[in-house]
């Protein structure tokens, strides 16, 4: 699927990543939304044409949480420098839960400590 996104990236340059991910999710294609997000996170595509921001990461956290895709969430969010974003508490909770489900307790405790230091207010 990453090859598909690479092949159409010039058509997607003018498309808002958030809108595209929402449209895929709302049409029942959360797996494709996840693949697109993964393509942006885990390849050079993101730096070339679609940029991650706080809202995009939070949306994908909600999608993956809703679909109980905790391992997938963990794999994707491990690829993101989370400390560079001021995420809402729901996104952080999803990531913490993914760490605990994967028995990566040290990472969960470390992230929880960062969250407490940041004193991140929920973005409602």
C-alpha positions as CSV (number, residue, x, y, z in Angstrom):
1,X,0.0,0.0,0.0
2,X,2.9,2.3,0.6
3,X,3.8,1.9,-3.0
4,X,0.3,3.1,-3.9
5,X,0.7,6.3,-1.8
6,X,4.2,6.9,-3.3
7,X,2.7,6.6,-6.8
8,X,-0.1,9.2,-6.2
9,X,1.8,11.5,-3.9
10,X,1.9,14.4,-6.4
11,X,-1.9,14.2,-6.7
12,X,-2.2,14.4,-2.9
13,X,0.1,17.4,-2.4
14,X,-2.8,19.7,-2.3
15,X,-4.9,17.5,-0.1
16,X,-5.0,18.1,3.6
17,X,-3.7,15.0,5.5
18,X,-6.3,15.4,8.3
19,X,-9.2,15.6,5.8
20,X,-7.9,12.6,3.9
21,X,-7.5,10.5,7.1
22,X,-11.0,11.5,8.4
23,X,-12.6,10.7,5.1
24,X,-11.0,7.3,5.0
25,X,-12.0,6.6,8.6
26,X,-15.6,7.8,8.2
27,X,-16.0,5.7,5.0
28,X,-15.1,2.6,7.0
29,X,-11.6,2.4,5.7
30,X,-9.7,2.9,9.0
31,X,-7.1,0.3,7.8
32,X,-6.3,2.5,4.8
33,X,-6.2,5.6,7.0
34,X,-3.7,3.7,9.1
35,X,-1.6,2.7,6.1
36,X,-1.5,6.3,4.9
37,X,-0.5,7.5,8.4
38,X,2.2,4.8,8.5
39,X,3.4,5.8,5.1
40,X,3.8,9.4,6.3
41,X,5.4,8.4,9.6
42,X,7.7,5.6,8.5
43,X,9.0,6.8,5.2
44,X,10.4,9.8,3.5
45,X,6.9,10.6,2.2
46,X,6.1,12.8,5.2
47,X,9.0,15.1,4.8
48,X,8.2,15.4,1.1
49,X,4.5,16.0,0.9
50,X,2.4,15.5,4.0
51,X,3.3,16.9,7.4
52,X,2.2,15.5,10.7
53,X,0.7,17.8,13.3
54,X,-0.9,17.4,16.7
55,X,-4.4,16.9,15.3
56,X,-3.4,14.2,12.9
57,X,-1.6,12.2,15.6
58,X,-4.6,12.6,17.9
59,X,-7.0,11.5,15.2
60,X,-5.0,8.3,14.5
61,X,-4.7,7.6,18.3
62,X,-8.5,7.8,18.5
63,X,-9.0,5.6,15.5
64,X,-6.5,2.9,16.7
65,X,-7.9,3.0,20.2
66,X,-11.5,2.6,18.8
67,X,-10.4,-0.4,16.7
68,X,-8.4,-1.9,19.6
69,X,-5.2,-1.8,17.5
70,X,-2.9,-1.2,20.5
71,X,0.1,-3.0,19.0
72,X,-0.2,-1.1,15.8
73,X,-0.5,2.1,17.8
74,X,2.6,1.3,19.7
75,X,4.6,0.5,16.5
76,X,3.5,3.8,14.9
77,X,3.9,6.0,17.9
78,X,7.3,4.6,18.6
79,X,8.3,6.0,15.3
80,X,7.2,9.5,16.2
81,X,9.1,11.9,18.5
82,X,6.1,12.4,20.7
83,X,7.8,14.9,22.9
84,X,7.8,17.3,19.9
85,X,4.0,17.5,20.0
86,X,1.6,18.7,22.7
87,X,-1.0,16.0,22.4
88,X,-4.3,15.8,24.2
89,X,-4.6,13.5,27.2
90,X,-6.6,11.0,25.2
91,X,-3.8,10.5,22.7
92,X,-1.3,10.0,25.6
93,X,-3.7,7.6,27.3
94,X,-3.9,5.5,24.1
95,X,-0.1,5.4,23.9
96,X,0.2,4.5,27.6
97,X,-2.3,1.8,27.2
98,X,-0.5,0.4,24.2
99,X,2.7,0.3,26.2
100,X,1.1,-1.5,29.1
101,X,-0.6,-4.0,26.8
102,X,2.7,-4.8,25.2
103,X,4.3,-5.1,28.6
104,X,6.6,-2.2,27.9
105,X,6.2,-0.8,31.4
106,X,9.4,1.1,31.6
107,X,8.4,3.1,28.5
108,X,4.9,3.7,30.0
109,X,6.3,4.9,33.3
110,X,8.8,7.2,31.4
111,X,6.0,8.7,29.2
112,X,3.8,9.1,32.3
113,X,6.5,11.0,34.0
114,X,6.9,13.3,31.0
115,X,3.2,13.9,30.9
116,X,3.1,14.9,34.5
117,X,6.0,17.3,34.0
118,X,4.4,18.8,30.9
119,X,1.1,19.0,32.9
120,X,-0.7,18.7,29.6
121,X,-4.2,19.9,29.7
122,X,-6.8,18.0,27.8
123,X,-7.7,19.6,24.4
124,X,-11.4,19.2,24.2
